[in-house]
């Protein structure tokens, strides 16, 4: 299967080099047609310097934001640049085992793959945020996915169909909710959540949370206004 793998990162100097090399090695055996897109979301540590080593390598694209825009913007950048039939985005912290993509096989437009973390070892604060997010997704958006904020594999046509608009971390909720309205359902796969070896998690940061909170009403409006077109025939 031809695939675009997106790695989004912010201040991940400790892990990004090894992750790029592991991902590139894995993709070489996984697919005969791939691209590796690294989105540096305005890193202020040595991440950008490390990424310069990979700018001349075939099939690797390095994209840098001028400043830190957040997870949603990094995802949007990657999704918009991706050119292959299948698209997957993973965090640059090294907590997703890239070899788990071996569980994915070619699929049609009626479904997509959604990995869910078996355990997370979250703090009580982060666990509470995750619980509230799950309740919101189920009772407000009507989507029943175990882990909406973990790794997924979409088809490029599906992302074009839903045309995601949000710029915060809620963009994944937007995509999944729109796919649900199109009767495009996930194939859920258990995933090991690897221990972070370097840096600190940004997913539960106040900056990320604040941006998501401000976009909640926009998310609800966007989903309500979205009209499901005719299902794919492929």
Secondary structure as UniProt FT lines:
FT   STRAND          3..9
FT   TURN            13..15
FT   HELIX           16..30
FT   STRAND          34..40
FT   HELIX           47..51
FT   HELIX           52..54
FT   TURN            55..56
FT   TURN            58..59
FT   STRAND          60..64
FT   HELIX           71..81
FT   STRAND          86..91
FT   TURN            92..93
FT   HELIX           98..103
FT   TURN            109..110
FT   STRAND          111..117
FT   HELIX           124..136
FT   HELIX           137..141
FT   TURN            148..149
FT   STRAND          152..155
FT   HELIX           156..162
FT   TURN            169..170
FT   HELIX           171..181
FT   TURN            182..183
FT   STRAND          185..191
FT   TURN            203..204
FT   HELIX           206..225
//
